[in-house]
Amino acid sequence: MDVFARFSTFTAAREVIAAGLYPYFLPLDGHEGPTVIRDGREIIMCGSNNYLGLTGDLRVRAAARAAVDRYGTSCTGSRFLNGNLTLHQELEAELASFYGKQAALVMSTGYQTNLGVIAALLTPRDHVLIDQDAHASIIDGCRLSGARLRRFEHNDAGSLERALAALPEDAARLVVVDGVYSMEGDICDLPAISRVCRAHGARLIVDDAHGLGVLAGGRGTPAHFGLTDEVDLVTVTFSKSLASLGGAVIGDEDAIHYLRHHARSLMFSASLPPADTAAALTALRILRDEPELAYRARKNATYVRGELARVGVDTGSSDTPVVPLHTPGTTETLTLWRRLLDRGVYVNPVLPPAASPRLRTSYMASHTPEQLDRALDAFAAEAHLLRQPEPAAAT
């Protein structure tokens, strides 16, 4: 069979395009943070991971320009060979210090970081346990490693404990969780998860892509719970709070030294470009010096959740700038997305298998009260298309 024959049978996207409800790959102009330009019209951006609003910060932009002037536009090779800059090493040192760890290793994307770390650590003889709602990069890293994969129920330490207890006593075991779950906005129950890992001799990785810049004044999920020393490795991305591109793994010196020589996604990819590295480093320094940005992002999201609850909208278990709006099904999700866009509010539609139907909204430190209220007015006008909270059980 010709593998290209699959092209003609993939019709779902074309059907949605024909219906005027296709929500992906929309071209945007003037991406300034809390607002964007779409077809010449200003729209409130409630679908970005730019939690601190630093993509528009003049200090970040100036650092990126200066890096291009000094280093050029690309390193044209991997860090392993000719693509390693002093700028990369500065960023690593400051990330490690910020997270309270010994060392860090910068890679070209957050996705590649999880892929490289997990695949480098595990072999087909090992066991890896991940949350049911783990990010795709975690799942793909586990698959690439060939390790024996098990999933436990979302944010459920009891389910993890049962899965670990069922393993052979001599089995090497690794647990990987998200610090903040990107679709629901809830925080990992890290105290319970880490206790179970210690009791069963499992190493623990926390993917803190959505925790960095958000929790504990920006210092992330381990610091939020005071558990920095209990987490073996932390992975992060720069494409959210740090207003750039790239990722890093943070941990003890021995672990980082090993990964520097075994993570294939690092060794066989061109290194992070100078402008992106400088932007991330400058954003990290701003976050370190201005932790109020993290608190402001969460404050804005708390305000939105409270106002949505007043009109009966279910926002699930979110406690971060990610606020999901649950919908009854696929058609309602796409219809609501389109109607909100027409009202001047940009959100992200999420459909199975990524997660149950919902609109994923997110909020920045740079959103003004007026912008939030305009978005809330649009949500309230379309609330009839949202799934309402389940009635409380009788006691």
C-alpha positions in Angstrom: 0.0 0.0 0.0 1.2 3.5 -0.9 1.7 5.4 2.4 0.6 8.6 0.5 -2.8 7.0 0.0 -3.6 8.2 3.5 -3.8 11.8 2.2 -7.0 11.3 0.3 -8.8 9.7 3.3 -8.0 12.6 5.7 -11.1 14.7 5.2 -12.0 15.9 8.7 -10.0 19.2 8.6 -11.3 20.1 5.1 -14.9 19.6 6.4 -14.3 21.9 9.3 -12.7 24.5 7.0 -15.7 24.4 4.7 -18.0 25.0 7.7 -16.0 28.1 8.6 -15.0 26.6 12.0 -11.3 25.7 11.4 -9.4 27.2 14.4 -5.8 26.3 13.6 -2.9 28.0 11.9 -4.6 31.4 12.0 -2.2 34.1 10.9 -1.7 36.9 13.4 -0.1 40.3 13.0 1.2 42.6 15.8 1.7 40.0 18.6 2.1 42.5 21.5 1.0 40.2 24.4 -2.5 40.9 25.8 -3.7 41.9 22.3 -3.0 40.7 18.8 -4.1 41.9 15.3 -6.2 39.6 13.2 -7.4 40.8 9.8 -6.6 44.4 10.8 -8.6 44.1 14.0 -7.4 44.2 17.6 -8.3 41.1 19.5 -7.8 40.3 23.2 -5.4 37.4 23.5 -6.7 34.9 26.0 -4.9 31.9 24.5 -1.2 32.5 25.0 1.4 31.0 27.3 3.1 34.4 27.6 2.2 34.4 31.3 4.4 37.3 32.4 3.8 39.4 29.2 7.5 39.6 28.6 7.5 39.1 24.8 6.8 42.8 24.5 9.2 44.0 27.2 11.7 46.4 25.8 14.5 44.9 27.8 13.9 41.5 26.4 13.7 42.8 22.8 16.9 44.9 23.2 18.8 41.8 24.5 17.7 39.8 21.5 18.9 42.5 19.1 22.2 42.9 20.9 22.8 39.1 20.7 22.2 39.1 16.9 24.7 42.0 16.6 27.3 40.2 18.6 26.9 36.5 17.6 24.9 36.6 14.4 21.6 34.8 13.7 22.5 31.2 14.2 25.2 28.9 15.7 24.9 26.6 12.7 25.7 23.5 14.7 25.1 21.5 17.8 26.3 22.6 21.2 28.3 19.3 21.3 30.5 20.6 18.5 30.7 24.2 17.3 27.4 25.7 18.6 28.2 26.3 22.3 28.2 30.0 23.4 29.2 31.6 26.6 25.6 32.9 26.5 24.2 29.3 26.8 26.4 28.7 29.8 25.3 31.9 31.5 21.7 30.9 31.1 22.4 27.4 32.5 24.2 28.8 35.6 21.4 31.3 36.3 18.6 28.7 35.8 20.3 26.3 38.2 20.7 29.0 40.8 17.1 30.2 40.3 15.8 26.6 40.9 18.2 25.9 43.7 20.0 23.1 41.9 23.7 22.5 41.0 23.5 22.6 37.2 21.4 22.9 34.1 21.6 22.0 30.4 20.0 24.2 27.8 18.4 22.6 24.7 16.7 23.9 21.6 13.1 23.3 22.6 11.1 22.2 25.6 9.8 19.2 23.6 13.3 18.2 22.8 14.3 18.5 26.4 11.8 15.9 27.6 12.5 13.7 24.6 16.3 13.8 25.2 16.2 13.5 29.0 13.8 10.6 29.3 15.3 8.6 26.3 18.8 9.1 27.7 17.9 7.9 31.2 15.9 4.8 30.4 16.4 1.5 28.7 13.9 -1.2 27.7 14.7 -3.0 31.0 13.4 0.0 33.0 10.0 1.0 34.2 8.5 4.5 33.7 5.3 5.7 35.3 3.6 8.9 34.1 0.4 10.8 34.9 -2.6 10.0 32.7 -2.6 13.7 31.6 1.1 13.9 30.9 2.3 16.2 28.1 2.9 14.6 24.7 6.6 15.3 24.9 6.7 13.1 28.1 4.8 10.3 26.4 7.0 10.4 23.3 10.2 10.4 25.4 9.0 7.3 27.1 8.2 5.6 23.8 11.5 6.5 22.4 13.3 5.0 25.4 11.7 1.7 24.9 11.1 1.5 28.7 8.0 -0.3 30.1 5.4 2.4 30.4 2.6 2.6 32.9 0.1 5.4 33.5 -1.5 6.3 36.8 -4.7 8.2 37.4 -4.5 11.9 37.1 -2.8 13.6 40.1 -3.6 10.5 42.2 -0.7 9.4 44.5 -2.6 6.3 45.6 -2.9 5.1 42.0 0.9 5.8 41.6 1.6 3.8 44.7 -0.4 0.8 43.5 1.4 0.9 40.2 4.9 1.1 41.9 4.0 -1.7 44.3 3.2 -4.0 41.5 6.7 -3.7 39.9 9.4 -6.3 40.6 11.5 -5.3 43.6 14.7 -5.0 41.6 13.1 -2.9 38.8 14.7 0.5 38.0 11.8 3.0 38.1 11.3 6.6 37.1 8.2 8.8 37.7 7.5 11.8 35.5 4.8 14.4 36.2 3.9 17.9 35.1 4.2 20.6 37.7 1.2 22.4 36.3 -1.1 20.5 33.9 -1.4 22.5 30.7 -5.0 21.6 29.8 -6.7 21.9 33.3 -4.4 24.4 35.0 -4.3 22.3 38.2 -1.1 21.9 40.2 0.6 18.5 40.8 0.1 17.0 44.2 3.9 17.0 44.6 4.0 16.4 48.3 2.1 13.1 48.0 3.8 12.1 44.7 7.3 12.6 46.2 6.5 10.7 49.3 5.4 7.7 47.2 8.5 7.9 45.1 10.8 7.9 48.1 8.9 5.0 49.7 9.4 2.9 46.5 12.8 4.0 45.5 11.7 5.8 42.3 13.5 8.8 40.8 11.2 11.8 40.1 11.2 14.3 37.2 8.9 17.3 37.2 8.2 19.0 33.9 7.7 22.5 35.1 6.9 24.2 31.7 3.8 25.9 33.1 5.1 26.3 36.7 8.2 28.3 35.9 7.2 32.0 36.1 3.9 31.2 37.7 4.3 29.5 41.2 6.3 30.6 44.2 7.1 34.0 42.8 8.1 32.3 39.5 10.4 29.7 41.0 8.2 26.9 40.0 6.3 23.9 41.5 9.1 22.3 43.6 9.6 25.7 45.4 5.9 26.2 45.7 5.8 23.1 48.0 9.3 23.6 49.5 10.4 20.3 47.9 13.3 21.4 45.7 15.6 18.7 47.2 13.0 16.0 46.7 12.8 16.4 43.0 15.7 14.7 41.1 15.3 16.6 37.8 13.2 19.5 36.6 12.6 20.2 32.9 11.4 23.7 31.7 10.7 25.5 28.5 11.4 29.1 27.6 8.5 29.5 25.3 6.1 30.5 28.0 7.1 32.7 30.9 10.6 33.4 29.5 9.3 34.9 26.3 11.5 32.9 24.0 12.2 29.5 22.6 14.1 26.6 24.0 14.2 24.4 27.1 16.5 23.1 29.9 16.9 20.3 32.4 18.0 21.2 35.9 19.5 18.9 38.5 22.6 17.7 40.2 25.9 18.1 38.5 26.4 14.3 37.9 23.0 14.0 36.2 23.6 17.0 34.0 27.1 15.8 33.0 25.6 12.4 32.0 22.8 14.0 30.0 25.2 16.3 28.2 26.9 13.3 26.7 23.8 11.0 26.2 20.8 13.2 25.2 20.6 12.7 21.4 18.1 15.6 20.9 20.9 17.9 22.3 23.8 16.2 20.5 22.2 16.1 17.0 20.3 19.4 16.9 21.6 22.9 16.2 21.9 24.9 19.4 19.5 27.5 20.6 20.1 30.7 18.5 21.8 33.7 20.2 18.7 36.0 20.1 16.5 33.3 21.8 19.1 32.6 24.4 19.6 36.2 25.3 15.9 36.8 25.4 15.4 33.9 27.8 18.3 35.0 30.0 17.0 38.6 30.2 13.4 37.4 30.9 14.8 35.1 33.7 16.6 38.0 35.3 13.5 40.2 35.1 11.5 37.4 36.8 14.1 37.0 39.5 14.1 40.7 40.2 10.4 41.3 39.8 8.5 38.3 41.3 5.4 40.4 41.5 4.9 39.5 37.8 4.1 35.9 38.8 1.7 37.0 41.5 -0.1 39.4 39.0 -0.6 36.7 36.5 -2.3 34.4 39.1 -4.3 37.3 40.4 -5.7 38.1 37.0 -6.7 34.4 36.5 -8.3 34.3 40.0 -10.4 37.3 39.1 -11.5 35.6 35.8 -12.4 32.4 37.6 -14.4 34.3 40.2 -16.4 36.2 37.6 -17.0 33.1 35.5 -18.4 31.3 38.5 -20.8 34.2 39.0 -22.4 33.3 35.7 -22.3 29.6 36.3 -19.3 28.6 34.1 -17.3 25.5 35.1 -13.6 26.2 35.2 -12.6 22.8 36.7 -9.8 22.6 39.2 -7.6 25.3 37.8 -5.4 27.3 40.3 -3.1 28.9 37.8 -3.2 31.3 34.8 -4.6 28.4 32.7 -8.4 28.5 33.0 -10.3 25.8 31.0 -13.9 26.4 29.9 -15.5 23.0 29.5 -17.9 22.4 26.6 -20.4 19.7 25.9 -18.8 18.4 22.7 -16.8 19.1 19.5 -19.4 21.1 17.6 -20.1 23.3 20.6 -16.4 23.8 21.1 -15.7 25.0 17.6 -18.9 27.1 17.4 -18.0 28.8 20.7 -14.5 29.4 19.5 -15.7 31.1 16.4 -18.3 33.2 18.2 -15.8 34.4 20.7 -13.3 35.3 18.0 -16.1 37.3 16.3 -16.6 39.1 19.6 -12.9 40.0 19.7 -11.5 37.3 22.1 -8.9 34.8 21.1 -9.0 31.4 22.9 -7.7 27.9 22.1 -10.2 25.1 21.3 -9.1 21.7 22.6 -10.6 18.5 21.3 -10.1 14.7 21.9 -7.7 13.0 22.0 -5.7 15.9 23.4 -8.2 16.3 26.2 -12.0 16.4 26.7 -13.7 19.2 24.7 -12.9 22.6 26.1 -11.7 26.1 25.4 -8.3 26.6 27.0 -7.9 30.2 28.1 -4.9 31.7 29.8 -4.1 35.0 31.4 -1.0 37.3 31.6 0.4 39.7 34.1 0.1 42.3 31.5 -3.7 42.0 30.9 -5.4 45.2 32.1 -8.7 45.1 34.1 -10.5 46.6 31.1 -9.2 43.8 28.8 -10.3 41.1 31.2 -13.7 42.6 31.6 -14.2 42.8 27.8 -13.3 39.1 27.6 -15.6 38.2 30.5 -18.5 40.1 28.8 -17.9 37.9 25.7 -17.8 34.7 27.8 -21.0 35.6 29.6 -22.8 36.3 26.4 -21.9 32.8 25.2 -22.2 31.0 28.5 -25.2 28.9 27.3 -22.8 27.0 25.0 -20.5 26.1 28.0 -20.9 23.0 30.1 -22.4 23.9 33.4 -21.0 22.6 36.7 -22.4 19.4 38.0 -24.9 19.9 40.9 -23.5 19.3 44.3 -24.3 15.9 45.8 -26.9 15.9 48.6 -25.4 15.4 52.1 
